[in-house]
Amino acid sequence: MSNHTISLPQAIPATWALSSIIEWLSRPVNLFFVLVAAVLAYLSLFPTFFIFFGRFSDEPLGVSGTLTLNYYYEAYVEEPAETLSMLSNSLIFAFASSTFSILIA
């Protein structure tokens, strides 16, 4: 009968992790990558948040209003014919553009 021991990995101290991050950021290419990613995140996530928030508010952005689902009710319940028309147009466009892309490729 043999003795087998299992050794568990040791936790990395927080100072090692911080020093490795600082070392990684000290390279200009990595720092440039992080700055570009931060700018792109700001330019895309900030407007996306306001579009998302604006869908549920009954007042324009910048004016305090109440949260509502009224716009969804109007779009999907009161005017289903227009919604189906827009959906069919989107599907036709998606099919045509996919077909065109496949033919070109």
N, C-alpha and C positions, 0 to 999 in steps of 0.2 A: 504494500500500500504506500503510495507516494503522497507527500505533502505538497499540495498546490495552494498557493496563496494568491489572492486577487488584490492588486493594489489599485486603489481609487485615485483618479487624477487630483492633484492639488489645485486649489483655487488660486487664480492669478491675483496677486495683490493689486489694489486699485492704482497705486502709483506706477506700476509697470504698464497698465493699460493707458493711463494718461500720458506717460512719457512716450509710448509708441504712437499715440495719436499726434502728439506734438512733433515727433520726429517725422511722421508721414506728412503733416502739413508744412513742414519746413522745406519740402521740395517744391520749387516754383510750379511745376506742372500740376501737382496735386492741389495746391492752393488755388491755382487758376480754375481747375475743375470744380472745386467746391464753390468758388465765387460765381461761376457761370450757372451752376445748378441752383444756387440760392436766388440769383436774379430771375432765372426762368421759373422757379417755383413761385416767386412773388408775382411775376407778371401773369401767370396763369391761374394760381389759386385765389388771389385776391378778387379778381373780377368774377370768378366762378362762385365764390361765396356770396357775393352781392346778387348775382343772378338767382342763385338758389334761395336766398332770403327774400328777394323780391317776388318770387312766385307765391309766397305764402303771406304777403303783407297786402293790406287793402289800400295803402297810401304809397306814393312814389318814394324812392330811396331818399334818405335824408330827412324824411318827415316821419315822426313816430305814429304808428298805426297799430291796428290789431291783427293778429294772425288769423288767417281764414283759408278755407279751401274753396271759396266761391268761384275762383277762376277755373279750377278743375271741374266743378259742377257745370259751369257754363259751357265748357269745351266738350265734355263727354256726355252730358245728360241732356242739356237743352238743345244742342245743335249736333246730333250724331251724324247727320248727312255730310256736313262740312268736314268733320273729323275723318269719316270714311273716305271722302274725296282726297284729303291730304295724305292719308295713309296709302291709298292706291297710287297716287302720284309718286310717293317716295319709293314704293316697291317697284314701280315701272322704271324709275330712274336708276335704282340699284341694279335691277336686272339688265338694263340696257348698258350701263357703264361697265358692269362685269363682263358682259358678252363682248363689248368693244375691246376691253383690256385683254381678254383671252385671244381674240382674233389678231390683235397687234402682236402679242407675245408669240 
